[in-house]
Structure formats: structure tokens, C-alpha cells
Amino acid sequence: MKNYLVITALGSDRPGIVDELAQYITDHECNIEDSRMSVLGGEFAIMLLVSGNWNTMAKLQDQVPVLEQKLDMSITTKPTELRPQSKKNLPYAAEVISLDHPGIVNKLANFFSTRNINIEEMTTSSYAAAHTGTPMFSVHMEIGIPASMSIAELREAFMEFCDNLNLDAVLEPLKP
């Protein structure tokens, strides 16, 4: 039986971190099932879903303090289970672009949470507009919309919400 562990690590960015983490996991006879990683400012952040049998996972967790010191990173682990696939939620993507200003993510998150829509994944970035250098902000969200919800009504409410905040937005089904 497979056991699962979420590993998060944060530390100064440098070449070789992914290689060293992957080697550590492989050396402990575990497997990386899923991962997300990014450089934010000068810091490297990674989240890994790792699988293995109970004794290899226990050994892996026991050695985390050694790995933290070796990689000069803060590392946390948490046992987990695979999330059951929901056939009741429709996978959609929300794309938003606007002038950069504080509170955009908070307002978008509130729009979806008050409608019981789960944000499955989110990526944001700030950048300077071509030619003008105007500070811009983009958001990509993957969301799970309850199947019982009217997509047309949700889309209309979302577009009105975005228009009121001067956000350019699209809400469309996720393509496989």
C-alpha cells in the first residue's frame, strides 16, 4: 500500500536544488508523484507529493533535519492521502489581467469562495507593459465549479464583477 507525504522546502535560489531533493527522495526509495516549484524574488520554493511504503517514508521524514542543514533550506513534511476525484466539479480556468494594484487576489478569491468554488491552482505575476512600462498584473486560476451551478449565470456575475474592478477577464473550461 502506498503512503503519501507532502514536502515543502524554501531557501535561497541556486542551481542544483531540484537535483539534490530528487536524489534524496530516490535514495530513500520514494517517488515524486506531483510537484510545483518556483523562484520568488531570490528564494526557491518547492512542494512535492511523494509516495512510498510506510517504512521508507518514515526514514525519509527522520532524515529531514540533515537535509535541511545540507541544503540550507526550511523543510516541512506532512502525511496526506490522495484526493478523491470529484465528478461533481467542472474544471474551469479564470484568466485576469489588469493594472497592478493591491487587493486583486483577495477580491478574486472572495468572489469564488463566497460561491463555494474551490481554487485548485493559482499563478500570478507582475510585469511592465510593453512600450509604456505601466505596472501590470496577471492571474491564472484553475477552479472547480460545482456541476449544479449555472455556468452562464456564474460567467455573467464574474464578468460584471471584473468590469466593476476594471479587470480584463476570461472564464472558460479547462482543456485536457
URBEL-V212649 format. One record per pair of residues at least 12 apart in sequence whose C-alpha atoms are under 8 Angstrom apart, sorted by the first residue. I is the first residue (numbers start at 0). GAP is how many residues later the second one is. Records with the same first field share a line. If there is no record, write none. Layout:
I = GAP  GAP
This chain:
0 = 52
1 = 49  50  51  52
2 = 48  49  50  51  54  76  77  78
3 = 45  46  47  48  53  75  76  77  78
4 = 44  45  46  52  72  73  74  75  76
5 = 41  42  43  44  71  72  73  74
6 = 39  40  41  42  43  68  69  70  71
7 = 37  38  39  40  67  68  69
8 = 36  37  38  64  65  66  67
9 = 33  34  35  36  63  64  65
10 = 32  33  34  61  62  63
11 = 30  31  32  60  61
12 = 26  29  30  31
13 = 30
16 = 54
24 = 25  35
27 = 28  29  31  32
28 = 23  27
29 = 20  21  22  23  26  27
30 = 19  20  21
31 = 16  17  18  19
32 = 15  16  17  18
33 = 14  15  16
34 = 12  13  14
35 = 12
60 = 16
63 = 12
87 = 58  59  60
88 = 55  56  57  58
89 = 54  55  56  57  83
90 = 51  52  53  54  82  83
91 = 50  51  52  53  79  80  81  82
92 = 47  48  49  50  77  78  79  80  81
93 = 45  46  47  48  49  75  76  77  78
94 = 43  44  45  46  74  75  76
95 = 42  43  44  71  72  73  74
96 = 39  40  41  42  70  71  72
97 = 38  39  40  68  69  70
98 = 35  36  37  38  68
99 = 26  35  36  37
100 = 36
104 = 34
110 = 47
115 = 30
116 = 26  27  28  29
117 = 25  26  27
118 = 22  23  24  25
119 = 21  22  23  24
120 = 20  21  22
121 = 17  18  19  20
122 = 16  17  18
123 = 13  14  15  16
124 = 12  13  14
125 = 12
141 = 32
154 = 16
157 = 13
